[in-house]
Amino acid sequence: MLSKTKHNLALNLDLIGFSASTLCAIHCALMPFVFLILPLIGLGFVKNSLFEFSFILISLVIGLYTFRHGYLRHHKKLYPVFMFITGLSLIIISHFFSSDHYHHHETETINEYVKSDYLWILAPIGALLIAVSHFINRKLSKSFNKMKCSC
């Protein structure tokens, strides 16, 4: 019974990871174009570095649990784990190595923001990789569990 509960938790966390990563990809892709209006509509916290770092940390914790569970207990496939690590690495590179990522001035135009460096494009690509890795891990875990037993 505990094994089935852990399996269901891992599947649900994969679904949450997939959903959160997809939202992250949308957030990262649109951020250069909407960062100027966020404070006006009360969403200034979305471009806060602590907010973004929290999402990265939550993604890491969910990923550690779900990919460990999927690999060890179900499918023994490493490619979803490598996709997750690659995606997370791209997000980290984008956020921590892009020049002046968190210090854009309120008066800066969108064009200046996008031209300041091109590392911002890595975050949406990384988030999509994470979303796909959760989708694959969930699919592999579910199909393996169906083959293993009828539960």
Secondary structure, 3 states (H helix, E strand, C coil): CHHHHHHHHHHHHHHHHHHHHHHHHHHHHHHHHHCCCCHHHCCHHHHCHHHHHHHHHHHHHHHHHHHHHHHHHHHCCCHHHHHHHHHHHHHHHHHHHCCCCCCCCCCCCHHHHHHHCCHHHHHHHHHHHHHHHHHHHHHHHHHHHHHHCCC
